[in-house]
Amino acid sequence: MADNDKPNTLDDLRALLDQAGGTDLTALLEQLDAGDLARVAEQITTPGELGTLLELADGDDALIDRFLDKAGADPMLDRVFELMPTRFVSERLATETGVVEWHIRTPEGEKVYHLSIAQGNAEAARGPAANARTTLTMSAADLLRLCAGTLNGVTAFMNGTLKLAGDMMFGAKLPAAFDTSAA
């Protein structure tokens, strides 16, 4: 693939997919290298853009996992957790403090992140928390859906795709604490 055909944004990735007939993301992923896909991940700034990436995979967990395997899960998850505090709506958890530890199943194995919530702010970091109030466990594909606003956290918990340990009441408040609107 020529350098001028390399995707830097989701629009570039979509255009390449359209050029390839619009139906075979798997074949397109084979043509791209990890750097190409990591650049696409770095350009995601909103839940809507994340949703666009998921649309390209047509909701197929295997394709989402293939993207993560090819790009490396770290760039995508780092981007999601970097953006998470920017989507935090402090008024919705105004009096709450605590740390949420996330265990994310990826093609590379489990990745752990945490999100600290205190004084109306949220800060995310890679690695386990010193003292998690709530621990969430889910697949990378479901985390992306949750952050894109296409998966309801309560529904995910009820159907078992999201596991919650620790303070259940705090965990139940988390879905409402983030703006997952497209913009």
N, C-alpha and C positions, 0 to 999 in steps of 0.2 A: 504494500500500500504506500503510495507517495505521501511525502510529508504534508503536502497541501490538502490531502484527503484525511488527515488525522483529526479526530474530533477534539475540540477544546471545551465545548459546551453541549448541553442536552440537545439543542437545536442541530448542532453538527452531527451528533449521534443519530438523531431522528432522520436527518437528510441522508446520511449513509445507509440507514436501514431502508429508506424509501428507494434509494438507488439500487439496493440489492433485492428489490421486489417487495419490501415491506413485510415479509413474513418470517424471515429466518434470522432472528437475533443470535441464535447459536452460531451460525456460520460467520456472522459479522464479528462476534466475540473472538473467534479463532484468528481473524485477520488483525486484530488490534493487540497492542502490547499493554502491559500493566501500567506504564506511564500514561498512555492514552486514556485509559479508564480512570486512573487516579486524577487526571486533570479534569475530567468530566465531573467526578465526585466533588472536587474542590470548588466547582462553579455553582453548586447547589446552594441557594440562599433562602429558600422558602419551602414550606410544606407542599405547595403546589408544584414546584420544580421536582421535589422528591417524588411526588405522585406521578409526574410525567415519566420519570425513570421507571417506576413500577408499571406504568401503562405499557411501556415498550416491552417489558417482560410478560405482559398479558396476565399478570397475577400468578405466574408459574414459579413456585418456590425453587425448582431446579434451575431455572434460568437466572433467578435472583442470586442463588448460591454460586452459579457459574460466573456471573459478573463479579461477585465478591471474591471468588477464588482467583480469578484472573487479575483483578485490580489489587488484590490484597484487602483483607477485611479492615485493616487498620485505617487506611485513608478514608474510607467511607464512614466507619464508626467514629473516627476522630472528628470528622466534619459534622455528623449528626449531634455529637455531644458538645461540640463547639457552638453550634447553633441553638441548642436546647435552652440555655439561659436567656437568649435573646427573645425567645417565645414565651418565657415565664411571665405570667400575669400576677404580680405580687398581691394585688387586692384580693385575689381568690384564696390565698393562704396567708393572709396578713398576720395572723397570730401564731402561725406554726413555725417550728424549727425542726430540723432533722436532716439526716443523710439517707439518701436512697442509693442502694448498691444494685447495680445492674449486672446480671450474668447473661451474656449474649452468646448463643450457640452459633458458630460460623463454620464454614468448610475447613478452616484452619484450627478449629478447636474453640474452647470457650474463651471469651474476652470479657474482662471485668472493668467496669467504669463506675464512678459514683457522682452523685449530684448532691451538693450541700445547699440546703435552704435555710436562710436565717436573715432576719431583719429586712424582709421584703426582697431579698436578692437570691439568686441561684448561681452556683459556680460548679462547673463540671470538670472532672479530671479522669485520666486513665488510672486504673488500678483499684484495689479494694479500699473500702472505707475503714477508718480506725474503729468506728462505732456506728454501724448502720441501724437506723430506726426501722427501715423496711428494706427487704431484698426482693427484687423482681428477677425472674428467670424466663427467658423466651428466645425464640430463634431470631436470627438477624433479619430474616424476611419479615417477620411479624413486628419487630422493632421499627423497621422502615415504614411499614403500613401504619403503625400506631402514630409515628411522628408525621406522616403524610396526612393524617386525619382520615384514613380509609379503613382503619380498624378501631373499633370502640374498645377501650380498656376494660370496661365492665363485661362486655360480651366475651372478650378474650379470656378473662379470668373465669367466667362461668363455663366456657367450653374447654378449659384446661390448657389453652395455648400460652397463657400467661400464668406463671406460678408466683404467688405472693407469700412471703414469710415475714414475720415480725409484726409490727403495729398495723393491723388490718384497717383500722379507722383512718390512719394517716395515708395508707396506700390507696384507700377508696377515694380520697380527696385529690389525688394526683392528676387524674385525667382532666379535671376541670381547671387545673392550674396552668395549663399551657394553651396558647392560641395556635390551633392547627388549621386555621383558615388558609386558603390558597395563597394569599398575598404575603 
